[in-house]
Amino acid sequence: MNSMIQSVRKYRKRMRMIKSLIRNRKKVPGAVEALIQAGKSYMRR
């Protein structure tokens, strides 16, 4: 139960990071590639 809560917190933190990346996509070149890599590494876990 506790580990589930921790994983949810990690997931929320990651989602916030991804949302900020999407918001800054126009400004930051290569953000899409980083986002794809982060998504792949997350799905592996």
VENSULRA-V487813 format. One record per residue. N is the residue number from 1. RES is the residue in one letter. SS is DSSP state (@ for helix, = for strand, . for the rest). PHI is phi as a letter, one per 20 degrees, with the letter a starting at -180 (NA if undefined). Layout:
[[N RES SS PHI] [N RES SS PHI]]
This chain:
[[1 M . NA] [2 N @ f] [3 S @ f] [4 M @ f] [5 I @ f] [6 Q @ f] [7 S @ f] [8 V @ f] [9 R @ f] [10 K @ f] [11 Y @ f] [12 R @ f] [13 K @ f] [14 R @ f] [15 M @ f] [16 R @ f] [17 M @ f] [18 I @ f] [19 K @ f] [20 S @ f] [21 L @ f] [22 I @ f] [23 R @ f] [24 N . e] [25 R . g] [26 K . f] [27 K . f] [28 V . e] [29 P . f] [30 G . n] [31 A @ f] [32 V @ f] [33 E @ f] [34 A @ f] [35 L @ f] [36 I @ f] [37 Q @ f] [38 A @ f] [39 G @ f] [40 K @ f] [41 S @ f] [42 Y @ f] [43 M @ f] [44 R @ f] [45 R . f]]
